[in-house]
Amino acid sequence: MRMITVEVPDLVHQDFQHLARTTNRDVAELIREAKEAYRQQHMQRRTSLRDRRPVSVGGPVRPITSEDDILGKMLHGTGD
């Protein structure tokens, strides 16, 4: 573990000191816990797209016609 120095406003430090006293924990432990919670919520990738389950969004708005199919245009560069 690497030691860092962090400056916080006095009121924030007082809040951490109060919570440390009431929970019988160290301020440093609380700050490490808060830092890890922030990292997990904002910095870590939660899941892979492969881990997500498909969801139904209903059916198509209208049936697909041959004019809707653009795969040939994309693959062969044909523009009608």
Phi and psi restraints in degrees (range 20) as a CNS / XPLOR table:
assign (resid 1 and name C) (resid 2 and name N)
       (resid 2 and name CA) (resid 2 and name C) 1.0 -104.2 20.0 2
assign (resid 2 and name N) (resid 2 and name CA)
       (resid 2 and name C) (resid 3 and name N) 1.0 138.2 20.0 2
assign (resid 2 and name C) (resid 3 and name N)
       (resid 3 and name CA) (resid 3 and name C) 1.0 -86.0 20.0 2
assign (resid 3 and name N) (resid 3 and name CA)
       (resid 3 and name C) (resid 4 and name N) 1.0 135.8 20.0 2
assign (resid 3 and name C) (resid 4 and name N)
       (resid 4 and name CA) (resid 4 and name C) 1.0 -129.4 20.0 2
assign (resid 4 and name N) (resid 4 and name CA)
       (resid 4 and name C) (resid 5 and name N) 1.0 161.1 20.0 2
assign (resid 4 and name C) (resid 5 and name N)
       (resid 5 and name CA) (resid 5 and name C) 1.0 -111.9 20.0 2
assign (resid 5 and name N) (resid 5 and name CA)
       (resid 5 and name C) (resid 6 and name N) 1.0 128.8 20.0 2
assign (resid 5 and name C) (resid 6 and name N)
       (resid 6 and name CA) (resid 6 and name C) 1.0 -128.0 20.0 2
assign (resid 6 and name N) (resid 6 and name CA)
       (resid 6 and name C) (resid 7 and name N) 1.0 131.3 20.0 2
assign (resid 6 and name C) (resid 7 and name N)
       (resid 7 and name CA) (resid 7 and name C) 1.0 -96.5 20.0 2
assign (resid 7 and name N) (resid 7 and name CA)
       (resid 7 and name C) (resid 8 and name N) 1.0 131.1 20.0 2
assign (resid 7 and name C) (resid 8 and name N)
       (resid 8 and name CA) (resid 8 and name C) 1.0 -129.9 20.0 2
assign (resid 8 and name N) (resid 8 and name CA)
       (resid 8 and name C) (resid 9 and name N) 1.0 153.2 20.0 2
assign (resid 8 and name C) (resid 9 and name N)
       (resid 9 and name CA) (resid 9 and name C) 1.0 -60.5 20.0 2
assign (resid 9 and name N) (resid 9 and name CA)
       (resid 9 and name C) (resid 10 and name N) 1.0 152.6 20.0 2
assign (resid 9 and name C) (resid 10 and name N)
       (resid 10 and name CA) (resid 10 and name C) 1.0 -55.0 20.0 2
assign (resid 10 and name N) (resid 10 and name CA)
       (resid 10 and name C) (resid 11 and name N) 1.0 -42.2 20.0 2
assign (resid 10 and name C) (resid 11 and name N)
       (resid 11 and name CA) (resid 11 and name C) 1.0 -63.8 20.0 2
assign (resid 11 and name N) (resid 11 and name CA)
       (resid 11 and name C) (resid 12 and name N) 1.0 -37.7 20.0 2
assign (resid 11 and name C) (resid 12 and name N)
       (resid 12 and name CA) (resid 12 and name C) 1.0 -65.2 20.0 2
assign (resid 12 and name N) (resid 12 and name CA)
       (resid 12 and name C) (resid 13 and name N) 1.0 -44.1 20.0 2
assign (resid 12 and name C) (resid 13 and name N)
       (resid 13 and name CA) (resid 13 and name C) 1.0 -63.1 20.0 2
assign (resid 13 and name N) (resid 13 and name CA)
       (resid 13 and name C) (resid 14 and name N) 1.0 -40.8 20.0 2
assign (resid 13 and name C) (resid 14 and name N)
       (resid 14 and name CA) (resid 14 and name C) 1.0 -62.2 20.0 2
assign (resid 14 and name N) (resid 14 and name CA)
       (resid 14 and name C) (resid 15 and name N) 1.0 -40.2 20.0 2
assign (resid 14 and name C) (resid 15 and name N)
       (resid 15 and name CA) (resid 15 and name C) 1.0 -61.5 20.0 2
assign (resid 15 and name N) (resid 15 and name CA)
       (resid 15 and name C) (resid 16 and name N) 1.0 -43.7 20.0 2
assign (resid 15 and name C) (resid 16 and name N)
       (resid 16 and name CA) (resid 16 and name C) 1.0 -65.4 20.0 2
assign (resid 16 and name N) (resid 16 and name CA)
       (resid 16 and name C) (resid 17 and name N) 1.0 -39.8 20.0 2
assign (resid 16 and name C) (resid 17 and name N)
       (resid 17 and name CA) (resid 17 and name C) 1.0 -63.0 20.0 2
assign (resid 17 and name N) (resid 17 and name CA)
       (resid 17 and name C) (resid 18 and name N) 1.0 -43.5 20.0 2
assign (resid 17 and name C) (resid 18 and name N)
       (resid 18 and name CA) (resid 18 and name C) 1.0 -62.1 20.0 2
assign (resid 18 and name N) (resid 18 and name CA)
       (resid 18 and name C) (resid 19 and name N) 1.0 -47.0 20.0 2
assign (resid 18 and name C) (resid 19 and name N)
       (resid 19 and name CA) (resid 19 and name C) 1.0 -63.8 20.0 2
assign (resid 19 and name N) (resid 19 and name CA)
       (resid 19 and name C) (resid 20 and name N) 1.0 -38.2 20.0 2
assign (resid 19 and name C) (resid 20 and name N)
       (resid 20 and name CA) (resid 20 and name C) 1.0 -61.6 20.0 2
assign (resid 20 and name N) (resid 20 and name CA)
       (resid 20 and name C) (resid 21 and name N) 1.0 -43.1 20.0 2
assign (resid 20 and name C) (resid 21 and name N)
       (resid 21 and name CA) (resid 21 and name C) 1.0 -65.1 20.0 2
assign (resid 21 and name N) (resid 21 and name CA)
       (resid 21 and name C) (resid 22 and name N) 1.0 -44.7 20.0 2
assign (resid 21 and name C) (resid 22 and name N)
       (resid 22 and name CA) (resid 22 and name C) 1.0 -72.9 20.0 2
assign (resid 22 and name N) (resid 22 and name CA)
       (resid 22 and name C) (resid 23 and name N) 1.0 -22.1 20.0 2
assign (resid 22 and name C) (resid 23 and name N)
       (resid 23 and name CA) (resid 23 and name C) 1.0 -107.4 20.0 2
assign (resid 23 and name N) (resid 23 and name CA)
       (resid 23 and name C) (resid 24 and name N) 1.0 2.3 20.0 2
assign (resid 23 and name C) (resid 24 and name N)
       (resid 24 and name CA) (resid 24 and name C) 1.0 56.0 20.0 2
assign (resid 24 and name N) (resid 24 and name CA)
       (resid 24 and name C) (resid 25 and name N) 1.0 48.0 20.0 2
assign (resid 24 and name C) (resid 25 and name N)
       (resid 25 and name CA) (resid 25 and name C) 1.0 -130.5 20.0 2
assign (resid 25 and name N) (resid 25 and name CA)
       (resid 25 and name C) (resid 26 and name N) 1.0 166.6 20.0 2
assign (resid 25 and name C) (resid 26 and name N)
       (resid 26 and name CA) (resid 26 and name C) 1.0 -82.9 20.0 2
assign (resid 26 and name N) (resid 26 and name CA)
       (resid 26 and name C) (resid 27 and name N) 1.0 148.6 20.0 2
assign (resid 26 and name C) (resid 27 and name N)
       (resid 27 and name CA) (resid 27 and name C) 1.0 -59.2 20.0 2
assign (resid 27 and name N) (resid 27 and name CA)
       (resid 27 and name C) (resid 28 and name N) 1.0 -41.8 20.0 2
assign (resid 27 and name C) (resid 28 and name N)
       (resid 28 and name CA) (resid 28 and name C) 1.0 -60.1 20.0 2
assign (resid 28 and name N) (resid 28 and name CA)
       (resid 28 and name C) (resid 29 and name N) 1.0 -39.6 20.0 2
assign (resid 28 and name C) (resid 29 and name N)
       (resid 29 and name CA) (resid 29 and name C) 1.0 -63.8 20.0 2
assign (resid 29 and name N) (resid 29 and name CA)
       (resid 29 and name C) (resid 30 and name N) 1.0 -42.5 20.0 2
assign (resid 29 and name C) (resid 30 and name N)
       (resid 30 and name CA) (resid 30 and name C) 1.0 -63.8 20.0 2
assign (resid 30 and name N) (resid 30 and name CA)
       (resid 30 and name C) (resid 31 and name N) 1.0 -41.3 20.0 2
assign (resid 30 and name C) (resid 31 and name N)
       (resid 31 and name CA) (resid 31 and name C) 1.0 -68.1 20.0 2
assign (resid 31 and name N) (resid 31 and name CA)
       (resid 31 and name C) (resid 32 and name N) 1.0 -39.5 20.0 2
assign (resid 31 and name C) (resid 32 and name N)
       (resid 32 and name CA) (resid 32 and name C) 1.0 -60.9 20.0 2
assign (resid 32 and name N) (resid 32 and name CA)
       (resid 32 and name C) (resid 33 and name N) 1.0 -42.5 20.0 2
assign (resid 32 and name C) (resid 33 and name N)
       (resid 33 and name CA) (resid 33 and name C) 1.0 -64.1 20.0 2
assign (resid 33 and name N) (resid 33 and name CA)
       (resid 33 and name C) (resid 34 and name N) 1.0 -42.5 20.0 2
assign (resid 33 and name C) (resid 34 and name N)
       (resid 34 and name CA) (resid 34 and name C) 1.0 -65.6 20.0 2
assign (resid 34 and name N) (resid 34 and name CA)
       (resid 34 and name C) (resid 35 and name N) 1.0 -39.6 20.0 2
assign (resid 34 and name C) (resid 35 and name N)
       (resid 35 and name CA) (resid 35 and name C) 1.0 -63.8 20.0 2
assign (resid 35 and name N) (resid 35 and name CA)
       (resid 35 and name C) (resid 36 and name N) 1.0 -42.7 20.0 2
assign (resid 35 and name C) (resid 36 and name N)
       (resid 36 and name CA) (resid 36 and name C) 1.0 -67.3 20.0 2
assign (resid 36 and name N) (resid 36 and name CA)
       (resid 36 and name C) (resid 37 and name N) 1.0 -39.5 20.0 2
assign (resid 36 and name C) (resid 37 and name N)
       (resid 37 and name CA) (resid 37 and name C) 1.0 -62.1 20.0 2
assign (resid 37 and name N) (resid 37 and name CA)
       (resid 37 and name C) (resid 38 and name N) 1.0 -41.9 20.0 2
assign (resid 37 and name C) (resid 38 and name N)
       (resid 38 and name CA) (resid 38 and name C) 1.0 -63.1 20.0 2
assign (resid 38 and name N) (resid 38 and name CA)
       (resid 38 and name C) (resid 39 and name N) 1.0 -44.0 20.0 2
assign (resid 38 and name C) (resid 39 and name N)
       (resid 39 and name CA) (resid 39 and name C) 1.0 -61.1 20.0 2
assign (resid 39 and name N) (resid 39 and name CA)
       (resid 39 and name C) (resid 40 and name N) 1.0 -45.1 20.0 2
assign (resid 39 and name C) (resid 40 and name N)
       (resid 40 and name CA) (resid 40 and name C) 1.0 -66.4 20.0 2
assign (resid 40 and name N) (resid 40 and name CA)
       (resid 40 and name C) (resid 41 and name N) 1.0 -37.7 20.0 2
assign (resid 40 and name C) (resid 41 and name N)
       (resid 41 and name CA) (resid 41 and name C) 1.0 -77.7 20.0 2
assign (resid 41 and name N) (resid 41 and name CA)
       (resid 41 and name C) (resid 42 and name N) 1.0 -35.6 20.0 2
assign (resid 41 and name C) (resid 42 and name N)
       (resid 42 and name CA) (resid 42 and name C) 1.0 -114.0 20.0 2
assign (resid 42 and name N) (resid 42 and name CA)
       (resid 42 and name C) (resid 43 and name N) 1.0 -17.9 20.0 2
assign (resid 42 and name C) (resid 43 and name N)
       (resid 43 and name CA) (resid 43 and name C) 1.0 -117.6 20.0 2
assign (resid 43 and name N) (resid 43 and name CA)
       (resid 43 and name C) (resid 44 and name N) 1.0 -28.5 20.0 2
assign (resid 43 and name C) (resid 44 and name N)
       (resid 44 and name CA) (resid 44 and name C) 1.0 -87.2 20.0 2
assign (resid 44 and name N) (resid 44 and name CA)
       (resid 44 and name C) (resid 45 and name N) 1.0 142.3 20.0 2
assign (resid 44 and name C) (resid 45 and name N)
       (resid 45 and name CA) (resid 45 and name C) 1.0 -70.5 20.0 2
assign (resid 45 and name N) (resid 45 and name CA)
       (resid 45 and name C) (resid 46 and name N) 1.0 124.6 20.0 2
assign (resid 45 and name C) (resid 46 and name N)
       (resid 46 and name CA) (resid 46 and name C) 1.0 -74.4 20.0 2
assign (resid 46 and name N) (resid 46 and name CA)
       (resid 46 and name C) (resid 47 and name N) 1.0 -53.9 20.0 2
assign (resid 46 and name C) (resid 47 and name N)
       (resid 47 and name CA) (resid 47 and name C) 1.0 -144.3 20.0 2
assign (resid 47 and name N) (resid 47 and name CA)
       (resid 47 and name C) (resid 48 and name N) 1.0 158.2 20.0 2
assign (resid 47 and name C) (resid 48 and name N)
       (resid 48 and name CA) (resid 48 and name C) 1.0 -82.5 20.0 2
assign (resid 48 and name N) (resid 48 and name CA)
       (resid 48 and name C) (resid 49 and name N) 1.0 154.1 20.0 2
assign (resid 48 and name C) (resid 49 and name N)
       (resid 49 and name CA) (resid 49 and name C) 1.0 -59.2 20.0 2
assign (resid 49 and name N) (resid 49 and name CA)
       (resid 49 and name C) (resid 50 and name N) 1.0 -31.0 20.0 2
assign (resid 49 and name C) (resid 50 and name N)
       (resid 50 and name CA) (resid 50 and name C) 1.0 -66.5 20.0 2
assign (resid 50 and name N) (resid 50 and name CA)
       (resid 50 and name C) (resid 51 and name N) 1.0 -24.2 20.0 2
assign (resid 50 and name C) (resid 51 and name N)
       (resid 51 and name CA) (resid 51 and name C) 1.0 -82.9 20.0 2
assign (resid 51 and name N) (resid 51 and name CA)
       (resid 51 and name C) (resid 52 and name N) 1.0 -13.4 20.0 2
assign (resid 51 and name C) (resid 52 and name N)
       (resid 52 and name CA) (resid 52 and name C) 1.0 -79.9 20.0 2
assign (resid 52 and name N) (resid 52 and name CA)
       (resid 52 and name C) (resid 53 and name N) 1.0 141.8 20.0 2
assign (resid 52 and name C) (resid 53 and name N)
       (resid 53 and name CA) (resid 53 and name C) 1.0 -90.1 20.0 2
assign (resid 53 and name N) (resid 53 and name CA)
       (resid 53 and name C) (resid 54 and name N) 1.0 143.9 20.0 2
assign (resid 53 and name C) (resid 54 and name N)
       (resid 54 and name CA) (resid 54 and name C) 1.0 -68.3 20.0 2
assign (resid 54 and name N) (resid 54 and name CA)
       (resid 54 and name C) (resid 55 and name N) 1.0 148.8 20.0 2
assign (resid 54 and name C) (resid 55 and name N)
       (resid 55 and name CA) (resid 55 and name C) 1.0 -124.5 20.0 2
assign (resid 55 and name N) (resid 55 and name CA)
       (resid 55 and name C) (resid 56 and name N) 1.0 150.6 20.0 2
assign (resid 55 and name C) (resid 56 and name N)
       (resid 56 and name CA) (resid 56 and name C) 1.0 -85.5 20.0 2
assign (resid 56 and name N) (resid 56 and name CA)
       (resid 56 and name C) (resid 57 and name N) 1.0 133.1 20.0 2
assign (resid 56 and name C) (resid 57 and name N)
       (resid 57 and name CA) (resid 57 and name C) 1.0 -113.0 20.0 2
assign (resid 57 and name N) (resid 57 and name CA)
       (resid 57 and name C) (resid 58 and name N) 1.0 18.5 20.0 2
assign (resid 57 and name C) (resid 58 and name N)
       (resid 58 and name CA) (resid 58 and name C) 1.0 92.9 20.0 2
assign (resid 58 and name N) (resid 58 and name CA)
       (resid 58 and name C) (resid 59 and name N) 1.0 -166.5 20.0 2
assign (resid 58 and name C) (resid 59 and name N)
       (resid 59 and name CA) (resid 59 and name C) 1.0 -96.9 20.0 2
assign (resid 59 and name N) (resid 59 and name CA)
       (resid 59 and name C) (resid 60 and name N) 1.0 -179.1 20.0 2
assign (resid 59 and name C) (resid 60 and name N)
       (resid 60 and name CA) (resid 60 and name C) 1.0 -67.6 20.0 2
assign (resid 60 and name N) (resid 60 and name CA)
       (resid 60 and name C) (resid 61 and name N) 1.0 154.1 20.0 2
assign (resid 60 and name C) (resid 61 and name N)
       (resid 61 and name CA) (resid 61 and name C) 1.0 -67.5 20.0 2
assign (resid 61 and name N) (resid 61 and name CA)
       (resid 61 and name C) (resid 62 and name N) 1.0 -39.4 20.0 2
assign (resid 61 and name C) (resid 62 and name N)
       (resid 62 and name CA) (resid 62 and name C) 1.0 -149.3 20.0 2
assign (resid 62 and name N) (resid 62 and name CA)
       (resid 62 and name C) (resid 63 and name N) 1.0 159.4 20.0 2
assign (resid 62 and name C) (resid 63 and name N)
       (resid 63 and name CA) (resid 63 and name C) 1.0 -61.5 20.0 2
assign (resid 63 and name N) (resid 63 and name CA)
       (resid 63 and name C) (resid 64 and name N) 1.0 147.4 20.0 2
assign (resid 63 and name C) (resid 64 and name N)
       (resid 64 and name CA) (resid 64 and name C) 1.0 -80.3 20.0 2
assign (resid 64 and name N) (resid 64 and name CA)
       (resid 64 and name C) (resid 65 and name N) 1.0 133.4 20.0 2
assign (resid 64 and name C) (resid 65 and name N)
       (resid 65 and name CA) (resid 65 and name C) 1.0 -106.6 20.0 2
assign (resid 65 and name N) (resid 65 and name CA)
       (resid 65 and name C) (resid 66 and name N) 1.0 172.5 20.0 2
assign (resid 65 and name C) (resid 66 and name N)
       (resid 66 and name CA) (resid 66 and name C) 1.0 -65.1 20.0 2
assign (resid 66 and name N) (resid 66 and name CA)
       (resid 66 and name C) (resid 67 and name N) 1.0 -25.8 20.0 2
assign (resid 66 and name C) (resid 67 and name N)
       (resid 67 and name CA) (resid 67 and name C) 1.0 -73.4 20.0 2
assign (resid 67 and name N) (resid 67 and name CA)
       (resid 67 and name C) (resid 68 and name N) 1.0 -21.8 20.0 2
assign (resid 67 and name C) (resid 68 and name N)
       (resid 68 and name CA) (resid 68 and name C) 1.0 -77.5 20.0 2
assign (resid 68 and name N) (resid 68 and name CA)
       (resid 68 and name C) (resid 69 and name N) 1.0 -19.7 20.0 2
assign (resid 68 and name C) (resid 69 and name N)
       (resid 69 and name CA) (resid 69 and name C) 1.0 -79.4 20.0 2
assign (resid 69 and name N) (resid 69 and name CA)
       (resid 69 and name C) (resid 70 and name N) 1.0 111.2 20.0 2
assign (resid 69 and name C) (resid 70 and name N)
       (resid 70 and name CA) (resid 70 and name C) 1.0 -108.5 20.0 2
assign (resid 70 and name N) (resid 70 and name CA)
       (resid 70 and name C) (resid 71 and name N) 1.0 7.6 20.0 2
assign (resid 70 and name C) (resid 71 and name N)
       (resid 71 and name CA) (resid 71 and name C) 1.0 -59.0 20.0 2
assign (resid 71 and name N) (resid 71 and name CA)
       (resid 71 and name C) (resid 72 and name N) 1.0 -45.1 20.0 2
assign (resid 71 and name C) (resid 72 and name N)
       (resid 72 and name CA) (resid 72 and name C) 1.0 -60.1 20.0 2
assign (resid 72 and name N) (resid 72 and name CA)
       (resid 72 and name C) (resid 73 and name N) 1.0 -41.8 20.0 2
assign (resid 72 and name C) (resid 73 and name N)
       (resid 73 and name CA) (resid 73 and name C) 1.0 -62.7 20.0 2
assign (resid 73 and name N) (resid 73 and name CA)
       (resid 73 and name C) (resid 74 and name N) 1.0 -40.3 20.0 2
assign (resid 73 and name C) (resid 74 and name N)
       (resid 74 and name CA) (resid 74 and name C) 1.0 -69.0 20.0 2
assign (resid 74 and name N) (resid 74 and name CA)
       (resid 74 and name C) (resid 75 and name N) 1.0 -42.6 20.0 2
assign (resid 74 and name C) (resid 75 and name N)
       (resid 75 and name CA) (resid 75 and name C) 1.0 -77.4 20.0 2
assign (resid 75 and name N) (resid 75 and name CA)
       (resid 75 and name C) (resid 76 and name N) 1.0 -36.1 20.0 2
assign (resid 75 and name C) (resid 76 and name N)
       (resid 76 and name CA) (resid 76 and name C) 1.0 -110.6 20.0 2
assign (resid 76 and name N) (resid 76 and name CA)
       (resid 76 and name C) (resid 77 and name N) 1.0 -3.4 20.0 2
assign (resid 76 and name C) (resid 77 and name N)
       (resid 77 and name CA) (resid 77 and name C) 1.0 69.0 20.0 2
assign (resid 77 and name N) (resid 77 and name CA)
       (resid 77 and name C) (resid 78 and name N) 1.0 21.2 20.0 2
assign (resid 77 and name C) (resid 78 and name N)
       (resid 78 and name CA) (resid 78 and name C) 1.0 -84.4 20.0 2
assign (resid 78 and name N) (resid 78 and name CA)
       (resid 78 and name C) (resid 79 and name N) 1.0 131.4 20.0 2
assign (resid 78 and name C) (resid 79 and name N)
       (resid 79 and name CA) (resid 79 and name C) 1.0 -120.2 20.0 2
assign (resid 79 and name N) (resid 79 and name CA)
       (resid 79 and name C) (resid 80 and name N) 1.0 112.3 20.0 2
